[in-house]
Amino acid sequence: MSAREVRSREQWAALADEMLVAVRPYASPHQALITLPGAPGGYGTAVDGLEGFARTFLLAGFRLAGERGADPLNLAEQYAAGLAAGTDPSSPERWVRPEEHGQAKVEAASLALILDMTRPWIWDALDGGVQERIVDYLSSVVGDRGYPRTNWLWFRVVVETFLRSVGGPWSAEDLEHDLALHESFVRADGWLSDGEGRSYDHYVGWALHLYPVLWARMQGTLADDDRRARDVARLDRYLQDAVRLVGADGSPLLQGRSLTYRFAAAAPFWAGAIAGVPSTPVGQLRRAASSIVTHFVQHGVPDDDGLLTLGWHGAWRPLVQSYSGPGSPYWAAKGMLGLALPADHPAWTTDEEPLPVEVADDLVAVAAPGWIVSGTHDDGVVRVVNHGTDHALEGSLGGDSPLYARLGYSTATAPLLDDEAWAEPFDQAVVLLDADGRSTHRSGMTLLECAASDGVGVAASRAVAHRLQVDPTAQAHGSGRVGAAEPVGTLTVVSVVRGAWEVRAVRVDDADEGLTLRSAGWPLSGEHELLPDGVRGDRLTSLLVADGATTQVRVDKDAGPLAPWTATPWACVPAVVGRWWVGAVCLAQHPSAPPVAVAAAEQLTVTWADGRVTTTALPIPQED
């Protein structure tokens, strides 16, 4: 593991320049396509080459803007040549156009954003004919109703805003529609959902909060003072939660799709610095961003060739979605947005301030995604206990996505992500098993409670436990699998969280006979098979204790991106209708003694290792 740190602006700039130089051997003769090594993505080599150009163009643009045009690497000349060739219909390097492939709509936004940000050094220096071709290339998005109803709305907003600034075509109706769609995604406490479902992940920060801040600064923006203030207020509140989701070692939360974008997770912290949010100190924002990038650099990212691979630390292809190609990881450039700020900006001149988990134990409830967030100072790990996020709609009966629907995520563990994990939930899941060992899914659950007080968090959810006959032909982009669902019972799960421990109470109702109830804990990964004493790794231990059951350990190989081996503790009991079953799970460096919990008279009483006693009202069974 490297000891290299990325803290000062000089260190950030050095990393960016190394990344930009490393991709140059993979550029086409006229620089329009950067096709990086590796198997083609699901959209083909032409899209891969466009992604390689557009996403590294983001990083090049940040460097130019932050240096006020100083350009020792000749980035402006390199990318201007690519712009000319990519938009030339007669060039063998011509780009796939937005009307030809949806992914080009994504990349068009990066082109427009950087052309605006670096206007004096690239756009203004382009030949008039090249400018006309770029306008023609981008203008096909105007009036296009084929955009998904997700964060993609910002790709069109950014493109049309740039077009408006250079006298190109644009549509007030498009912008009104897209901005209204953005407003429909707004949830409590500054959070947004990436679409109509309960889609809470890194896209909240690196897309839905990032683009409003950058759009408000584009020359063609229609953002008025009220909208700017509203967007900044939401970002300000969101960041108060987001800084709590970074581990002391700089790892972001391993949850949600597109994790191969890695340190793009730093983007909202730079957005906060640019916007001047009042509630989170700029030194803490930079600390979060620098810690995230340093975490990856110290784990071999970029690789020995200076390239970003498809994976998390090292290359691990199962982490990514089917459409991802070798250029896709360069959306990580978003996390280096801070380089667009000059050296004399307060974000760079202010000393770093520690993250919450670096100061003390930290526990909060986050209402929108239904999360209890618990960070422990002793080991620096941040854990999320999840009762409200599944990348689906409440009441739906799809499959559980390991990236969204598990009961727990952390900065030190990754969910199991092999093929079996998508079909049969195991780690951090409470399920009903039939005689053949088939497990149920909980996607579509109802969030019942999410609150925290005096260092204790309580969250609860109720789900129709359903088996799923997976449709093997359906495409999945991070959501759970689809297929025919068969309800077999109702599961109510209550989590009481304090420090590294979660007490988990489970009630079974309306269930078929002969079922088994299984609860599993944190999946802990290591370079070697982990010891089954609890599950002990090199630093952390994963524990599960359960009322009336013997804890067992399942070991999986090559099922996650962190290390070759993953071990998960679990326990089973017969499913008894109407009875609360109680257990506890823990992920810690130095676990305390397990809490003792008793469910009786519609109340869960927990006696913690230090003698503190807490009581929690249990949900009343659902009426038919």
Disulfide bonds with the S-S distance in Angstrom:
none
